[in-house]
Amino acid sequence: MKRLLILGAGTAGTMVANRLAHELEPDWRITVVDMDETHYYQPGFLFIPFGIYAKADVMKPKRDFLPRRVQVIISPIEVIEPDQNRVRLVKEGRILEYDYLIIATGSRIVPDETPGLHEHEWRKSIFDFYTVDGATALQKHLRTWEGGRLVVHIAEMPIKCPVAPLEFLFLADWFFHEQGLRERVELTLVTPLPGAFTKPRASAILGDILAEKRIQVVPEFAVERVDPDAKSLHSYDGQQVDYDLLVSIPVNMGSDAIERSGMGDDLHFVPTEKHTLKAKHFDNVFVLGDATDLPSSKAGSVAHFQVEGFIDNFLRYVDGLELRPTFDGHANCYIESGFGKGFLIDFNYDVEPLPGKFPLPGIGPFGLLQESRVNHWGKLMFRWMYWHLLLKGKELPIPAQMSMAGKWR
């Protein structure tokens, strides 16, 4: 009997478990380990502070989305021992041995990495929305907030869903207009990037929209510390940004189990081969989703495209065949821009977001790098697709590798 062990039952881990449960022979034993029972629809966290979604809309039991043949173990991971092909769990000191390992342990926010951020003002005048509890606390705060300087701050890249901070500001602009407070609110983005986004063309377009909405951008801000009493951000080069309400995207890091196992980089992401998703230093270990150190976006669509290309490659690998370069860094992301409109971007390692139509060339119905109501509804519709199609491993009519069809240079 061959043993496949999957660490993590988030987006990537659940999708790959579903796909391989259908592809692998019955003599394979598939085990999934995760530290808790609840699956979160993380793109929905963005909508909670503004009352569009409730907490219950983004939570479901993980076991509902895993196939019956998969053994599910709920326990934190103590340490991975790849040289001995085994994983030690916290629960009862259990040891799991494997023939093949898939690491899909995701990423997490670590506010303690920034001095002053996670102190006595945490979730009082300083909030996050990258966790369900943070988003819910911010929603309660915004119900009674009467205005002032709202600063959205990115501590360090990479982060999950790089466009989410921009979306938050676009929705905040809409929300405060709806509340009749917009003239009393100053919106500012403080980012370590040179512009609004990581890709130049999209950054220019999104930067123009920020300017149109009177949202200030403070670029290339390398945060040194937060002063929660003075309500100010301080950079290493002496810049200072004052706030009344700070919405922080703290440092994102990989699982602490990766750190304990000595398998990660400085941020505890696992060094991963760019196109095959094999761990660089271990022949029978693969890495999916946010756990990788790849220069692709940490987003659900990327996990989906990784899994789509990975399945056949994994089957080749277990049959002793050479891996193919099946992952091209493909990312596809709706960007909520407020007032019932949105954008869509589609890009990969080598090609930045371009205008065009998606998924059908020349037809759409979604416009690339074009603001429209259709894109907004696409963003909202994706939640249903996520729960009912994506997680369950259903095939979607979108190729895993990015296509240039329908794009305009």
C-alpha positions in Angstrom: 0.0 0.0 0.0 1.3 3.5 -0.9 0.8 6.3 1.5 0.0 9.9 0.5 0.0 12.4 3.3 -1.5 15.9 2.8 -0.7 18.6 5.4 -3.5 21.2 5.4 -7.1 21.1 4.4 -7.5 24.7 3.2 -8.1 25.5 -0.4 -5.1 23.8 -2.0 -5.2 20.8 0.3 -8.9 20.1 -0.1 -8.8 20.5 -3.9 -5.8 18.1 -4.3 -7.3 15.6 -1.9 -10.5 15.5 -3.9 -8.7 15.2 -7.3 -6.3 12.5 -6.2 -9.0 10.5 -4.4 -10.5 10.0 -7.9 -7.3 9.4 -9.7 -5.3 7.1 -7.4 -6.0 3.3 -7.1 -7.7 1.9 -4.1 -4.5 0.5 -2.8 -3.4 4.1 -1.9 -4.0 5.4 1.6 -4.7 9.1 1.6 -4.5 11.0 4.8 -5.2 14.7 5.4 -4.0 16.5 8.6 -5.3 19.9 9.7 -5.4 21.7 13.0 -9.1 22.6 13.1 -12.4 21.6 11.8 -13.6 24.8 10.1 -13.0 25.8 6.5 -13.0 29.5 5.8 -13.8 31.2 2.5 -11.1 33.8 2.9 -12.0 36.1 0.0 -15.2 36.7 2.0 -13.4 38.3 4.9 -13.1 41.5 2.8 -16.9 42.0 2.8 -17.5 41.4 6.5 -16.4 44.8 7.8 -18.9 46.5 5.5 -21.8 44.3 6.4 -22.0 42.6 3.0 -21.3 39.2 4.4 -21.7 37.8 7.9 -19.4 35.5 9.7 -21.6 32.5 9.0 -21.3 33.1 5.2 -17.6 32.3 5.2 -17.5 29.2 7.4 -18.3 25.5 6.8 -17.1 22.2 8.2 -13.9 20.9 6.4 -15.1 17.3 6.5 -18.1 18.3 4.2 -15.6 18.9 1.4 -13.3 15.9 1.7 -14.1 12.5 0.1 -15.0 9.5 2.2 -11.9 7.5 1.3 -9.7 10.1 2.8 -8.7 9.7 6.4 -9.0 13.1 8.2 -6.9 13.8 11.3 -7.5 17.0 13.3 -4.3 17.9 15.1 -1.5 20.5 15.0 1.7 19.4 13.5 4.7 19.1 15.8 7.4 18.6 13.2 8.0 17.2 9.7 10.9 14.9 9.4 11.4 14.6 5.6 14.7 12.6 5.9 12.7 9.9 7.6 9.5 10.3 5.6 7.4 10.9 8.6 5.4 13.7 10.4 5.0 14.0 14.2 1.6 15.3 15.4 0.9 17.1 18.6 -2.2 15.0 19.3 -1.1 12.0 21.4 2.4 12.2 20.0 1.2 10.3 16.9 3.7 9.6 14.1 2.5 9.4 10.4 4.7 7.8 7.9 4.4 8.5 4.2 5.7 7.7 0.7 4.7 11.0 -0.7 4.0 14.3 1.1 2.0 17.3 -0.1 2.5 20.4 2.0 -0.5 22.8 1.8 -0.1 24.5 5.2 -0.9 27.9 3.9 0.1 31.2 5.4 -0.9 33.3 8.5 -0.6 36.8 9.8 2.0 37.5 12.4 1.3 40.9 13.9 4.0 40.5 16.6 6.6 40.9 13.8 6.0 44.6 13.8 6.8 46.4 17.1 3.8 48.1 18.6 1.2 46.6 16.3 -0.1 43.8 18.5 -0.2 45.6 21.8 -3.0 47.2 23.9 -4.7 48.9 20.9 -5.1 45.7 18.9 -8.7 45.5 17.8 -9.4 48.8 19.5 -7.9 51.4 17.1 -5.8 48.8 15.2 -7.6 46.0 13.2 -6.9 43.3 10.6 -9.3 41.8 8.2 -7.2 38.8 7.1 -8.8 36.7 9.9 -12.5 36.1 10.4 -12.3 37.4 14.0 -10.4 40.5 12.9 -12.9 41.3 10.1 -15.9 40.8 12.5 -14.3 43.1 15.1 -13.7 45.7 12.5 -17.3 45.5 11.3 -18.5 46.2 14.9 -16.1 49.2 15.2 -17.2 50.7 11.8 -20.8 50.7 12.9 -20.1 53.6 15.4 -16.9 55.2 13.9 -17.6 58.8 13.1 -14.7 59.5 10.8 -11.1 60.6 10.8 -7.8 59.3 9.2 -8.3 55.7 8.1 -4.9 54.1 7.1 -4.6 50.7 5.4 -1.0 49.5 6.0 0.8 46.6 4.3 3.7 45.6 6.6 5.7 43.5 4.2 5.3 41.5 1.0 4.3 38.8 0.1 0.7 38.8 1.4 -2.3 36.7 0.7 -4.3 38.3 -2.2 -2.2 41.4 -3.0 -5.2 43.3 -4.3 -7.3 42.9 -1.1 -5.9 46.1 0.6 -6.9 48.1 -2.5 -10.3 46.5 -2.5 -10.8 47.4 1.2 -10.1 51.0 0.4 -12.5 51.0 -2.6 -15.2 49.5 -0.5 -14.5 51.9 2.3 -14.9 54.8 -0.1 -18.3 53.4 -1.1 -19.3 52.5 2.5 -18.6 56.0 3.9 -20.4 57.6 1.0 -23.4 55.4 1.8 -23.1 56.4 5.5 -22.9 60.1 4.6 -19.4 60.2 6.2 -17.1 60.3 3.2 -16.2 64.0 3.6 -15.2 63.3 7.2 -12.9 60.4 6.3 -9.3 60.6 4.9 -8.3 57.3 3.3 -4.6 56.4 2.8 -2.7 53.3 1.6 0.7 52.9 3.1 2.7 50.2 1.2 6.2 48.9 0.8 5.7 48.7 -2.9 6.6 51.5 -5.3 2.9 51.7 -6.4 -0.5 50.4 -5.9 0.2 46.8 -7.2 3.0 44.5 -8.0 2.5 44.6 -11.8 3.2 48.0 -13.6 0.3 48.3 -16.0 -2.3 47.2 -13.4 -0.6 49.4 -10.8 -0.9 52.5 -13.0 -4.7 51.8 -13.6 -5.4 51.1 -10.0 -3.3 54.1 -8.9 -5.5 56.3 -11.1 -8.6 54.9 -9.5 -7.2 55.6 -6.1 -6.5 59.2 -7.1 -10.0 59.6 -8.5 -11.5 58.4 -5.3 -9.3 60.8 -3.3 -7.3 57.9 -1.7 -3.8 58.8 -0.9 -0.9 56.5 -1.5 2.4 56.5 0.6 4.7 54.2 -1.4 8.0 52.5 -0.4 7.2 52.7 3.3 9.4 50.1 5.2 7.7 50.1 8.6 10.0 50.1 11.6 7.3 50.3 14.3 3.8 51.4 15.3 3.3 53.8 18.1 -0.2 52.8 19.3 -0.4 55.6 21.9 0.5 58.4 19.5 -1.4 56.6 16.7 1.4 56.8 14.2 3.4 54.6 11.8 7.2 55.0 11.6 9.5 53.9 8.8 13.2 53.1 8.9 14.0 56.2 6.8 12.2 58.5 9.2 8.7 58.9 7.6 5.7 59.2 9.8 2.0 58.6 9.0 -0.6 59.4 11.6 -3.9 57.6 11.8 -7.1 57.5 13.8 -8.0 54.0 12.6 -5.4 51.6 11.4 -6.3 48.6 9.3 -3.2 46.5 9.1 -2.1 43.7 6.8 0.6 42.3 9.2 3.6 40.3 8.0 2.4 37.0 6.4 4.4 33.9 7.2 4.2 30.2 6.6 3.2 27.6 9.2 5.2 27.5 12.4 5.5 23.7 11.8 7.6 24.5 8.7 9.8 26.7 10.9 10.2 23.9 13.5 11.0 21.4 10.7 13.8 23.6 9.3 12.2 23.3 5.8 11.4 27.0 5.1 13.0 30.3 4.3 13.1 33.3 6.6 9.3 33.7 6.4 8.8 29.9 6.8 7.6 29.4 3.2 9.0 26.2 1.6 11.5 26.6 -1.3 9.6 25.2 -4.3 10.5 24.5 -7.9 8.9 27.2 -9.9 7.1 25.1 -12.6 6.8 21.6 -11.1 5.8 22.4 -7.5 8.3 19.9 -6.1 10.1 20.9 -2.9 13.6 21.9 -3.9 15.4 19.9 -1.4 13.2 16.7 -1.1 12.4 14.3 -3.9 9.1 13.0 -2.6 7.7 16.3 -1.3 5.4 18.7 -3.2 4.2 22.1 -2.1 0.9 23.8 -3.0 -1.0 27.0 -2.3 0.3 29.7 0.0 2.9 27.5 1.6 5.3 27.9 -1.4 8.0 30.6 -1.7 7.0 31.1 -5.4 6.8 34.6 -6.9 3.1 34.0 -7.8 0.2 35.5 -5.9 -0.9 33.9 -2.7 -4.6 33.5 -3.8 -7.2 30.8 -4.2 -7.2 31.0 -8.0 -3.4 30.3 -8.0 -4.0 27.2 -5.8 -6.7 26.1 -8.3 -4.4 26.5 -11.3 -1.6 24.8 -9.4 -3.7 21.8 -8.6 -5.1 21.5 -12.1 -1.6 21.2 -13.6 -0.2 19.2 -10.7 -2.5 16.1 -10.9 -1.2 14.6 -14.1 2.3 15.6 -13.1 2.1 13.8 -9.8 0.8 10.6 -11.5 3.8 10.8 -13.9 6.1 11.2 -11.0 4.9 8.1 -9.1 5.2 6.1 -12.3 8.9 7.1 -12.5 8.5 9.6 -15.3 10.1 13.1 -15.5 8.1 16.0 -14.2 6.8 18.6 -16.7 6.8 22.4 -16.2 3.0 22.5 -15.8 2.6 25.6 -13.6 3.3 29.0 -15.2 2.3 31.3 -12.2 -1.2 31.8 -13.5 -3.4 34.0 -11.4 -6.9 35.3 -12.0 -8.5 37.8 -9.6 -11.6 39.9 -9.4 -11.0 43.3 -7.8 -14.0 44.9 -6.1 -13.9 48.7 -6.9 -17.1 49.7 -5.0 -20.5 51.1 -6.0 -21.4 47.7 -7.6 -18.5 47.5 -10.0 -15.3 45.6 -10.3 -12.2 44.7 -12.3 -10.7 41.4 -13.4 -7.0 40.6 -14.0 -5.4 37.5 -15.5 -1.6 37.1 -15.5 1.3 34.7 -14.9 5.0 34.8 -14.1 5.9 36.4 -17.5 2.8 38.3 -18.7 1.4 41.2 -16.6 -2.3 41.9 -16.6 -3.6 43.0 -20.0 -6.9 44.3 -21.3 -9.2 42.0 -23.1 -12.2 39.7 -22.6 -12.4 36.6 -20.4 -13.0 33.6 -20.6 -14.2 33.7 -24.2 -12.0 35.7 -26.5 -13.8 38.8 -27.8 -17.0 37.8 -26.0 -16.3 37.7 -22.3 -18.6 38.3 -20.5 -15.9 39.6 -18.2 -13.7 42.5 -19.2 -10.0 42.4 -18.3 -8.6 45.6 -16.7 -12.0 47.2 -17.3 -14.4 48.3 -14.6 -17.9 46.9 -14.9 -20.9 45.7 -13.0 -20.5 42.2 -14.6 -17.1 41.9 -12.9 -18.7 42.8 -9.6 -21.3 40.1 -10.0 -18.5 37.7 -11.0 -16.8 38.4 -7.7 -20.0 37.7 -5.7 -20.8 34.6 -7.8 -17.4 33.1 -7.1 -18.4 32.3 -3.5 -21.0 29.8 -4.8 -18.5 28.3 -7.2 -15.9 28.0 -4.5 -18.2 26.0 -2.1 -19.9 23.9 -4.8 -17.3 23.4 -7.5 -13.8 24.5 -6.8 -13.2 22.8 -3.4 -14.8 19.6 -4.5 -12.4 19.3 -7.4 -14.9 19.8 -10.2 -13.3 20.9 -13.5 -13.9 24.5 -14.5 -13.8 25.8 -18.1 -10.6 27.8 -17.5 -7.2 26.4 -18.6 -4.6 25.9 -15.8 -2.0 27.7 -17.9 -2.7 31.3 -18.9 -3.9 31.9 -22.4 -3.2 35.0 -24.5 -6.4 34.5 -26.4 -8.7 37.5 -26.0 -5.9 39.7 -24.6 -4.8 42.9 -26.2 -1.2 44.1 -26.1 
